[in-house]
Amino acid sequence: MATTAVAKEAPLDAMTSDKVASYDWVRPEADYVRQEVMIPMRDGVKLHTFIVYRKGVTDAPIILSRTPYDADASTSRNRSQKIEELLPIVDKPFVNDGYIRVYQDVRGLHGSEGDYVMTRPLRGPLNHTEVDHATDAYDTIDWLVKNLKNSNGKVGITGSSYLGFTSLMALIDPHPALKAAIPQSPMVDGWMGDDWFHNGAFRVFGYNYVLGQTVKKGGKGGLPTGKEDEYDTYLSAGSAGDYARKWGVDQLPGVRKMLEHPSYDQFWQEQALDKLLAKRPLTVPTMLVVGEWDQEDSWGTPAVYRALSADPAKRANVSIVVGPWRHSGVNYEGSSLGNLKFEGDTALQWRLNYMKPFFDCHLKTNPAPCHTPRVITYATGTNTWEEADDLSPSTTPLYLGGHGEASFDKPAGEGVESYVSDPAKPVPSVPRPVSLGGEEWRTWLVQDQRFADGRTDVLSFKTGVLSAPVHIRGAPKVDLRAATSGKDSDYVVKLIDVYPSQNTANPVMAGYELGVGIEIFRGRYVHGYATPAPLVPGKTYAFQWLLPTVDHVFLPGHRIMVQVQSSLFPVYDRNPQSWVPSIMDAKPEDYVKATETIHWGGKDASAVWLPVVK
């Protein structure tokens, strides 16, 4: 047999440079196409975009995600030649069914041109340019449907957290080709209850996020605080402003904006996506998703659902999903959360049984009819998926009473329970030592609350043993009638499922005090979030706010507990309890002890109103 001679290259000189411009790790045997393109926006800026699809697909729907977390990394989970290994696990059922998957860096980050403004506001009072995430989504979709000849011209958008925010922004003046959206745990209102503030109480550790997101050199890795107990780290630093100044981040624009806007002023109100979406038609079918124990963005999904559902013209186009997940947990393995175990992989169940059919019916060519329930929830306690026409209204009060009792019957008498709140010794958010990262951060909301029960600065009220299940679906509403000896105060309310003290089948849950909903309220905003004012010492106020939206069944043999306290540290900064114009700049001498008085019964009956499923 004749052989073909292969020409030999001349040996390299020893001083030949070893640097190479690029390496294409996608080999010819790969079962997919991965394209890297720069898509032009209306202002001339080009956005870095990756397009991935299985070889040979035609008439393909497109799913878009717009991310600040590196589109390159999002489309190279593994440097594999198999598409299901290349992309995040959430994409597997789609790319295996002929979808085109697109990830794009938002402007100003990673490979995209332009300037980066964190959660860039919509064009208007806060943004005097011609571009925002709404226009960038429109221009991107327009390019995709015109240039991807193997697509069917229909686009869906999805993503979690910041990507949920960009998904919602795409619904404002949407491109005609945008046919469906699934925003997951979106950042909607950074003051009311997403990321930065919750009802006015500030999350100081957010500085680390700003540093990592906005600083090119030296921003990665967070602040140089070491690995000590973060309870001590934040306590020794003083106020949120002191902490920023100590570590030299007080001049970062993203940090300055927080320090300069401690109240719910126009800066926050003009960015609130639930308010912006409420003013516009909703033409794109939208499935909103949140985890019952979302430790970062628990406010946004229910807020958008409430805003859109209030308009009959929009109700048919919006649905809500509440699953047993942490923040963004819907995109990972979902058979457990902390010590809680569920029936199988609940995240995969949702992706296959609800997410995939939703996108299929809106994005495929000649699809089957859509049958999307308005409310899809996972009832923790019974561990079952449920479908409903709406969330339950909060109509059933669980009253706080004397001697640490709670009851669905209003107390016959009336009285008070008191505790002393000392900002020098705030109630920790989890047992010490505290870490606000990793698995402890992801699961802190399902932490056993017995570490706080019994503290002298925590009041606990609990029912008798339940003889029948109590099923709630929706957002419990706190109505706390309280007075302080100071001029300001925080109030934290925890709704807790107390497990029986004996549990042979699952010993780790014996006596467990599971937080079903935990939320804080900063007292100075009792008259209005935009109008902080001192509290009158000794005067009783009605502090009212919502707990996170849940679906939970308190089973027979369990008890329902409500805990009340005035700090949740270091997740939230300390209230000095004296009056200062901005708590961000409180001085050491401003932090004082205060006696907190909780009223029960009579005309000032404190209660948590539960959305009981009838």
C-alpha positions in Angstrom: 0.0 0.0 0.0 1.4 3.4 -0.9 2.0 5.8 1.9 1.8 9.6 1.8 4.8 11.4 3.1 4.1 14.0 5.8 6.3 17.1 5.5 8.2 17.7 8.7 8.3 21.2 10.1 11.7 22.7 10.8 12.7 22.6 14.5 11.8 25.7 16.5 14.5 28.0 17.7 14.9 27.9 21.5 14.0 31.5 21.7 10.7 31.2 19.8 8.0 32.8 21.9 5.8 30.3 23.7 2.7 32.6 23.9 -0.2 31.6 21.7 -3.1 33.9 20.9 -5.9 31.4 21.4 -7.0 27.8 21.7 -10.3 26.4 20.4 -11.3 23.7 22.9 -14.5 22.9 20.9 -13.3 20.0 18.8 -14.8 18.9 15.5 -16.5 15.9 17.2 -18.5 18.2 19.5 -22.2 17.6 19.2 -23.0 21.4 19.3 -22.2 24.7 17.8 -20.9 27.4 20.1 -20.8 30.9 18.6 -19.2 34.0 20.1 -20.6 37.2 18.7 -20.7 41.0 19.5 -24.3 42.2 19.1 -24.7 46.0 18.3 -27.1 48.1 20.4 -28.9 51.2 19.2 -26.2 53.5 20.7 -23.3 51.6 19.0 -22.2 49.6 22.0 -21.6 45.9 21.3 -22.6 43.2 23.8 -20.6 40.0 24.2 -22.9 37.0 23.4 -22.6 33.3 23.2 -25.0 31.2 21.1 -25.2 27.4 21.7 -27.3 24.8 20.0 -27.1 21.1 19.1 -25.8 20.5 15.6 -28.5 20.1 13.0 -31.4 21.9 14.8 -33.9 23.8 12.7 -37.1 25.7 13.4 -35.6 26.3 16.9 -37.0 28.4 19.7 -34.5 30.7 21.4 -34.0 31.1 25.2 -32.1 34.2 26.2 -30.4 35.0 29.5 -28.6 38.4 30.2 -26.0 38.1 32.9 -23.4 40.1 34.9 -21.7 36.8 35.8 -19.7 36.0 32.6 -21.5 34.6 29.6 -18.4 32.7 28.6 -18.3 30.8 31.9 -22.1 30.2 31.7 -21.6 28.4 28.4 -18.6 26.4 29.4 -19.6 24.7 32.7 -17.3 21.9 31.5 -15.0 22.0 28.5 -17.0 19.1 27.2 -17.9 18.0 23.7 -21.4 17.2 24.9 -23.9 20.0 25.0 -25.6 18.8 28.2 -22.3 18.9 30.0 -21.3 22.3 28.5 -24.3 24.3 29.7 -25.9 24.7 33.1 -28.1 21.7 34.2 -31.3 23.8 33.8 -30.6 23.9 30.0 -30.4 20.2 29.4 -34.1 19.5 28.6 -34.2 22.4 26.2 -31.1 21.9 24.2 -31.9 18.2 24.0 -35.2 19.2 22.4 -34.0 21.5 19.7 -33.7 24.9 21.5 -31.1 27.5 20.9 -29.5 28.8 24.2 -28.1 32.3 24.3 -26.2 34.0 27.2 -25.1 37.6 27.0 -22.9 39.8 29.2 -24.7 43.0 30.3 -23.1 46.2 29.1 -19.9 47.2 30.7 -19.0 43.7 32.1 -16.7 40.9 30.9 -16.6 41.0 27.1 -19.3 43.6 26.6 -18.6 47.3 25.7 -20.1 50.3 27.4 -20.3 51.5 31.0 -21.6 49.4 33.8 -24.2 50.7 36.2 -25.3 48.1 38.7 -29.0 47.3 38.1 -29.1 50.1 35.6 -32.3 52.1 36.0 -34.9 52.4 33.3 -34.8 55.4 31.0 -36.4 58.3 32.8 -35.7 60.5 35.9 -32.7 58.4 37.0 -31.3 57.5 33.6 -30.9 60.3 31.1 -29.3 58.1 28.4 -31.2 56.4 25.6 -30.4 52.8 26.8 -31.2 50.5 29.6 -31.8 46.8 30.1 -35.1 47.0 28.3 -33.6 48.5 25.2 -30.6 46.2 25.3 -32.9 43.1 25.5 -35.0 44.5 22.6 -32.0 45.1 20.4 -30.5 41.7 21.3 -33.7 39.9 20.4 -34.1 41.8 17.2 -30.6 40.7 16.1 -31.1 37.1 17.1 -34.3 36.6 15.1 -32.8 38.3 12.1 -29.5 36.5 12.1 -30.2 33.0 13.5 -31.6 31.3 10.3 -32.2 28.0 12.1 -34.5 29.7 14.6 -38.3 29.9 14.4 -38.3 33.6 15.4 -39.7 33.0 18.9 -37.8 34.0 22.0 -38.2 33.3 25.7 -36.1 34.9 28.5 -35.2 33.5 31.9 -32.6 33.7 34.7 -32.3 34.1 38.4 -31.5 36.9 40.7 -29.8 39.6 38.6 -30.8 37.6 35.5 -34.3 37.6 36.9 -34.1 41.4 37.0 -32.9 41.6 33.4 -35.7 39.2 32.4 -38.3 41.5 34.0 -36.7 44.6 32.3 -37.2 42.9 28.9 -41.0 43.0 29.6 -41.0 46.8 29.4 -41.6 47.7 25.8 -40.9 44.1 24.7 -39.8 43.0 21.3 -42.6 41.4 19.3 -40.6 38.2 19.1 -40.5 37.9 22.9 -43.2 35.3 23.6 -42.6 34.1 27.2 -40.6 35.0 30.3 -39.7 33.1 33.5 -38.0 35.5 35.9 -36.6 33.6 38.9 -36.0 35.3 42.2 -35.6 38.7 40.5 -34.1 41.7 42.1 -37.2 44.0 42.0 -36.9 46.6 44.8 -33.5 46.9 46.6 -35.0 48.8 49.5 -38.3 47.0 50.3 -36.9 43.6 50.5 -34.4 42.5 47.9 -30.6 42.4 48.4 -29.8 45.7 50.1 -32.5 46.7 52.6 -35.6 44.9 54.1 -38.2 47.4 55.2 -35.5 49.9 55.9 -33.0 47.6 57.7 -29.6 47.5 55.9 -27.5 44.5 54.9 -24.0 45.7 55.4 -22.4 42.6 53.9 -23.7 43.8 50.5 -20.5 45.9 50.2 -18.7 42.7 49.2 -21.0 42.2 46.2 -20.5 45.8 45.1 -16.7 45.4 45.4 -16.7 42.2 43.3 -19.1 43.6 40.7 -17.6 47.0 40.1 -13.9 47.1 40.8 -11.6 45.9 38.1 -8.4 45.6 40.1 -8.5 44.3 43.7 -12.3 43.7 43.8 -12.3 39.9 43.7 -12.3 38.1 47.0 -14.3 40.6 49.1 -13.2 42.8 51.9 -10.0 41.7 53.7 -11.7 40.8 57.0 -10.2 37.4 57.5 -12.1 34.3 58.7 -13.2 35.5 62.1 -16.7 35.3 63.5 -18.6 37.9 61.4 -20.7 38.8 64.4 -17.5 40.3 65.9 -16.4 41.7 62.5 -19.5 43.9 62.1 -20.1 44.6 65.7 -16.6 46.0 66.3 -16.8 48.2 63.1 -19.8 50.2 64.4 -22.3 51.6 61.9 -22.6 50.7 58.2 -20.9 54.0 57.3 -18.0 53.2 59.8 -17.6 49.8 58.3 -17.4 51.2 54.8 -14.8 53.8 55.8 -12.8 51.3 57.7 -12.3 49.1 54.6 -12.0 52.0 52.2 -15.1 51.2 50.1 -17.1 54.4 51.1 -16.2 56.1 47.8 -17.3 53.2 45.5 -20.3 54.6 43.6 -22.3 51.5 44.4 -21.7 51.9 48.1 -22.2 55.6 48.1 -25.6 55.3 46.5 -26.7 53.1 49.4 -25.2 55.3 52.1 -26.7 58.4 50.5 -30.2 56.9 50.2 -31.1 55.2 53.5 -34.8 55.9 53.2 -37.3 55.0 50.4 -36.8 58.1 48.4 -37.2 58.7 44.6 -33.9 56.9 44.0 -35.5 53.6 45.1 -39.0 54.2 44.1 -38.1 55.0 40.5 -36.3 51.7 40.2 -39.0 49.5 41.8 -39.9 47.1 38.9 -43.2 46.1 40.4 -44.3 49.7 40.2 -42.9 50.2 36.7 -44.5 47.0 35.3 -47.8 48.0 36.9 -48.0 51.1 34.7 -47.6 49.1 31.5 -49.5 46.5 29.6 -48.3 42.9 30.1 -48.3 41.3 26.7 -45.8 38.5 27.4 -46.9 35.4 29.3 -44.8 35.5 32.5 -44.2 32.8 35.1 -42.6 34.3 38.2 -40.6 32.0 40.5 -39.3 32.3 44.1 -38.0 30.0 46.8 -39.9 29.8 50.1 -36.5 30.3 51.8 -34.9 32.8 49.4 -32.3 34.5 51.6 -31.6 37.3 49.1 -34.6 38.3 46.9 -37.8 37.1 48.7 -39.7 40.4 48.0 -39.6 40.7 44.2 -41.5 37.8 42.8 -44.6 38.2 45.1 -44.5 42.0 44.7 -44.6 41.8 40.9 -47.3 39.1 41.1 -49.4 41.3 43.4 -48.9 44.4 41.1 -49.8 42.6 37.9 -52.7 40.5 39.4 -54.4 43.7 40.6 -55.1 44.6 37.0 -57.7 42.2 35.4 -56.2 42.9 32.0 -52.9 41.4 33.1 -54.0 38.5 35.3 -54.3 36.0 32.5 -50.6 36.6 31.5 -49.0 36.1 35.0 -48.5 33.1 37.2 -46.4 32.5 40.3 -44.3 29.5 41.5 -43.2 29.1 45.1 -40.9 26.1 45.7 -39.0 24.8 48.7 -35.7 26.4 47.7 -33.0 28.8 48.7 -32.1 31.7 46.4 -31.7 30.4 42.9 -32.1 26.9 44.2 -34.6 26.1 41.4 -31.6 25.8 39.1 -29.8 23.1 41.1 -30.5 19.8 42.9 -33.6 20.3 45.0 -34.1 17.2 47.2 -33.1 19.0 50.4 -32.4 22.3 52.1 -30.3 22.2 55.2 -31.9 19.6 57.5 -35.2 19.6 55.4 -35.7 16.6 53.1 -38.3 16.7 50.3 -39.9 14.1 48.0 -37.3 13.8 45.2 -35.6 16.5 43.3 -38.2 19.3 43.5 -36.2 21.6 41.3 -36.0 19.1 38.5 -39.7 18.3 39.0 -40.6 21.9 38.4 -38.2 22.3 35.4 -39.7 19.2 33.7 -43.3 19.5 34.7 -43.9 23.3 34.5 -40.9 25.2 33.1 -40.5 23.1 30.0 -44.2 22.9 29.1 -44.6 26.6 29.6 -41.8 27.5 27.2 -42.8 24.8 24.8 -46.4 26.0 24.4 -45.4 29.6 23.9 -42.2 29.1 21.9 -42.5 26.0 19.7 -43.9 26.0 16.2 -47.4 24.5 16.3 -47.3 23.7 20.0 -49.9 22.0 22.2 -52.3 24.4 24.0 -51.1 26.0 27.2 -52.5 24.9 30.5 -50.5 26.9 33.0 -51.9 27.1 36.5 -51.9 30.7 38.0 -50.4 29.4 41.2 -47.9 26.5 41.5 -46.6 25.8 44.9 -44.8 23.1 46.9 -46.5 22.6 50.3 -43.7 22.0 52.7 -44.8 19.8 55.6 -46.8 17.5 53.4 -44.2 17.7 50.6 -46.7 17.9 47.7 -47.0 20.0 44.6 -50.2 22.1 44.5 -52.0 24.1 41.8 -54.5 26.8 42.6 -56.3 29.8 41.1 -54.6 32.3 43.5 -52.7 32.7 46.7 -54.9 32.7 49.8 -55.9 36.0 51.4 -54.5 36.7 54.9 -57.7 36.5 56.9 -57.0 34.3 59.9 -55.3 36.0 62.9 -52.9 34.1 65.1 -53.0 36.2 68.3 -50.1 36.7 70.7 -51.1 36.3 74.3 -49.9 36.3 77.9 -47.5 33.7 79.4 -46.0 33.0 76.0 -49.2 31.7 74.5 -50.5 32.0 70.9 -54.0 31.2 69.8 -56.5 31.6 67.0 -58.9 32.9 69.6 -58.4 36.4 70.7 -57.2 36.6 74.3 -60.0 37.3 76.8 -57.9 39.8 78.7 -55.1 42.1 77.7 -51.6 42.8 78.8 -48.0 43.3 77.8 -44.8 41.3 77.5 -41.4 43.2 77.6 -37.7 42.7 76.9 -34.6 44.8 76.9 -32.9 45.2 73.6 -29.2 46.0 73.9 -27.4 47.0 70.6 -24.1 46.0 72.2 -25.4 42.4 72.4 -27.7 42.0 69.4 -29.5 38.7 68.7 -27.4 36.7 66.2 -29.0 35.5 63.0 -27.6 32.0 63.5 -25.6 30.3 66.3 -22.1 31.8 66.6 -19.6 31.8 65.0 -21.4 33.4 62.1 -20.4 33.1 58.5 -22.4 35.0 55.8 -21.2 32.9 53.0 -21.3 29.4 51.6 -23.7 26.8 52.8 -24.4 28.6 56.1 -25.7 31.6 54.1 -27.7 29.5 51.7 -29.5 27.7 54.5 -29.7 30.2 57.4 -33.5 30.7 57.0 -34.1 27.0 57.8 -31.8 27.1 60.8 -33.2 25.5 64.0 -34.4 28.6 66.0 -33.9 27.0 69.4 -30.7 28.9 69.8 -32.7 32.1 70.1 -35.7 30.7 72.0 -35.3 31.5 75.7 -33.0 34.5 75.3 -34.0 37.3 77.6 -34.2 39.6 74.6 -36.5 37.3 72.6 -40.2 36.7 73.2 -41.7 33.4 72.2 -45.4 32.7 71.8 -46.7 29.3 70.8 -49.9 27.4 70.4 -50.9 24.2 72.0 -50.3 21.0 70.1 -52.2 21.1 66.9 -55.0 18.4 66.5 -55.5 19.2 62.8 -53.3 20.6 60.0 -53.0 24.3 59.5 -52.3 25.0 55.8 -51.1 28.5 54.7 -50.4 29.7 51.2 -49.4 33.3 50.7 -47.7 36.0 52.6 -48.4 36.1 56.4 -49.0 39.7 57.6 -47.5 41.0 60.9 -49.6 43.3 63.0 -47.4 44.0 66.0 -48.6 46.5 68.6 -45.5 47.7 70.3 -43.9 50.5 72.2 -40.2 51.4 72.9 -38.5 53.4 75.6 -36.2 54.7 72.9 -36.8 56.9 69.9 -36.3 54.2 67.3 -36.4 50.4 67.2 -36.3 47.4 64.9 -38.8 44.5 65.2 -38.1 41.0 63.9 -40.9 38.5 63.7 -40.4 34.8 63.0 -43.2 32.4 62.2 -42.0 29.0 63.3 -43.1 25.4 63.0 -42.2 23.6 66.2 -41.8 19.8 65.6 -42.7 17.2 68.2 -40.0 16.4 70.7 -39.9 12.8 69.6 -39.3 11.9 66.0 -37.9 8.4 65.6 -38.3 8.5 61.8 -36.1 11.6 61.5 -34.3 12.3 64.8 -32.5 15.4 63.5 -36.0 17.1 63.4 -37.0 16.2 66.9 -38.1 19.4 68.6 -36.8 21.4 65.7 -38.0 25.0 65.4 -38.2 25.7 61.7 -38.5 29.3 60.6 -41.3 29.3 58.0 -41.1 33.1 57.6 -38.6 35.6 59.1 -38.6 39.3 58.4 -37.6 42.7 59.9 -39.1 46.1 60.1 -37.3 49.4 61.0 -39.6 51.3 63.3 -38.8 54.8 62.1 -40.8 54.0 58.9 -44.1 53.3 60.7 -45.6 56.5 59.2 -44.2 55.9 55.7 -41.1 54.4 54.1 -40.2 57.8 52.6 -40.8 59.8 55.8 -38.7 58.5 58.7 -39.5 60.1 62.0 -38.6 59.5 65.7 -40.8 57.2 67.7 -42.4 58.7 70.8 -41.1 56.8 73.8 -43.8 54.8 75.4 -46.3 55.3 72.6 -47.9 52.2 71.1 -47.7 51.9 67.4 -49.1 49.4 64.9 -46.1 48.0 63.0 -47.3 46.1 60.0 -45.4 44.3 57.3 -45.4 41.1 55.3 -43.4 37.9 55.9 -42.2 36.0 52.8 -44.7 34.2 50.6 -44.9 30.5 51.5 -46.9 27.3 51.1 -46.6 25.3 54.3 -48.6 22.9 56.3 -48.3 22.8 60.1 -49.0 19.2 60.8 -51.0 17.6 63.7 -48.7 17.1 66.7 -46.7 20.3 65.8 -47.1 23.7 67.4 -47.0 27.2 65.8 -44.6 29.6 67.4 -44.0 33.4 66.9 -40.8 34.9 68.1 -40.3 38.7 68.5 -37.0 40.4 68.9 -35.3 43.7 68.0 -32.2 42.6 66.1 -31.1 40.0 63.6 -27.4 40.5 63.4 -25.2 40.6 61.4 -27.6 40.0 58.5 -29.1 43.4 59.3 -27.3 46.4 60.8 -28.1 47.4 64.3 -30.7 50.1 65.2 -29.1 52.5 67.7 -32.5 52.9 69.3 -31.9 56.6 69.8 -32.8 59.0 67.0 -30.2 59.8 64.4 -31.0 61.2 60.9 -29.2 58.3 59.2 -28.5 55.0 61.0 -25.7 54.6 58.4 -23.7 57.2 60.3 -24.7 56.4 63.9 -21.9 57.1 66.4 -20.9 54.7 69.2 -22.6 56.9 71.8 -25.9 56.7 69.8 -26.4 53.0 70.5 -28.4 52.7 73.7 -30.5 50.0 75.5 -34.3 50.2 75.1 -37.2 48.4 76.7 -39.5 46.9 74.1 -43.1 46.4 75.1 -45.4 44.1 73.1 -49.1 44.4 73.6 -51.6 41.5 73.5 -55.4 41.4 73.7 -57.8 44.3 73.9 -57.7 47.1 71.3 -54.0 46.6 70.8 -54.0 42.9 70.1 -50.8 41.8 68.3 -51.2 39.1 65.8 -49.8 37.4 62.7 -52.5 37.1 60.1 -52.1 33.8 58.3 -53.2 33.1 54.7 -55.0 29.9 55.8 -56.2 27.6 52.9 -59.9 27.0 53.6 
